[in-house]
Amino acid sequence: MSQGLKAVAGVIDAKVHYGDKRADVKYRPAIVGPDKLVEAVNETGFEATLLDESDTQGGGS
């Protein structure tokens, strides 16, 4: 799944934590938005949803 995310234009880095069912993605918002990232994950056969900002730690992207 991380390779699928990294293949998206605008993604700088993606780390997938399968045990936590979570991915941390650094991206350029001027190039790609969260909806496209969710779509990219879903295309790999996994199901993705966006976390509310209050659910993220450290203000991650």
N, C-alpha and C positions, 0 to 999 in steps of 0.2 A: 504494500500500500504506500509506503514512503516513496518508492520510485514513481508511482503514479502521481503523487502530489508534486514531487520535484520536477516532473515533466511539464507541469503547468507553467505557462509564461507568467513571470512575476513572482514565482515562489523562490525564495532565497534558500530556505532550509526547511526540512520536515523531519520530525522525530516521532515515531509511532510507539506507543506504550500499550501493547496488546493486553497485558494483564489488567491495566486500568481502563481499557477500552477508550483510549484518549490519544489524540495527536496534537503535538505542539508545532505550529506552522508559522514561520516568519515569511512575510510576503510584502510586496509593494502594492499598497491599496490603489495607487494610480493606475496600476496595470491589471490587477485581478481582485475580485471581491470574494467575500465569504461564500456566497451562493455558488460560485464556480468551484471553490474548493470542496464544498459538500458534493457537488455533482461529480467531481473527479474521484472522490472516495467511493461514491455509490457505483461508479463505473467499474471499480475493481472488485465488486461483489460484496463489499461491506456496506453497512448502513451508517450514515453520518447525520448528525444534527449539530447545530451550533449551541454552544454554551452561552448562557447569559454572562456578561462581563463580571458580575458579582461571583460567578462560579470559578473564574480563573484566578490563579495566584500569580502575583508579580506583574500584573498588567500585560500578560502575553498577548500575542497577536493571533 
